[in-house]
């Protein structure tokens, strides 16, 4: 039977052909079938459900907030050097990332220490950043703004940008209500933010010189900036890939939709569900378990050892912009349940968030420090665990070398490429003419 003769049987919904190898010699392709339990498992990966609501952001599905957020996402005025916007590192032309090993903002003196994560399907996440130091999309959007290695901005400056541009001010107030009287310079300095470890910094002095009521008013404006940007980012959804069409065909018994899924991709899917063990972490309709794992990948050359999730919990728990903080729209609901019992267990040292695999073929390089340039490199590491760092006694033991053959690696990559869907409203790919 040749690889062109693929038959779909009602009993198992799919019969796939895989090349066979015996003692290094290629033999006739052997049929590979999905049994009923495997078909049910495959169907759990598609379709991607509707974007979940974020109770901590009352504006996450507000179209006016999303338009304002889209304008701010592309606005370089939200940076100290006037060169950096969110889009600088999350470029739609590069699948909402930057193509670099680690992030480097325009005009920045040095890069950050982690790879820029793509924004595809970001609203489905449970935690944000590689270490989960933010628990909502809106609070995540705020952190780069005040990071000296990224936007190098302050919350007071952001509030002034909104206030001093008549169109921005009008757009903000239509969604969130009146801005504070930021033209009163004695009350609201031009720049300022809290800096716990540098109390003598001019920004910290300006911030602590304000009344608590005025600081609260600026914090609320800053939080709303994050909520608007998050409302835009919830629209960056990838859900109609060749894989999704194939699964739809399985569910409907539509042979035409099934035939569009190549034989090598089908063999790769079989591996994904079995020998390759990808599903252990990359599960569910967004191909991620939403949690953190120590993958034992060596750090990038010249980059410090990264504690990962272990180092992300403290800044999350102390953030005034968390889902349980004073600027959350639902501090006592699910957000509190999510963080109420968080600890810093030793096994999470060096653990990083499982990213989605949707559009992964477009977001190289890979891993938290961009250690791997290609999907082939990623598969090689997980297949062999070559150069894997030793685990400490408390680390999870989730990884094993699966020893994929060369043709199996090619098939697995062929499957991963079927998770690609970049179809978006073109209007999202550039700033709107007005906020």
Helices and strands as residue ranges (DSSP letters): E 15-22, E 25-33, H 36-43, H 63-73, H 86-89, G 92-94, G 122-124, H 137-146, H 155-164, H 166-176, H 202-208, H 212-233, H 242-252, H 255-259, H 263-273, G 278-280, E 292-293, H 309-318, H 334-339, G 346-348, E 352-353, G 360-362, H 375-384, H 406-417, G 426-429
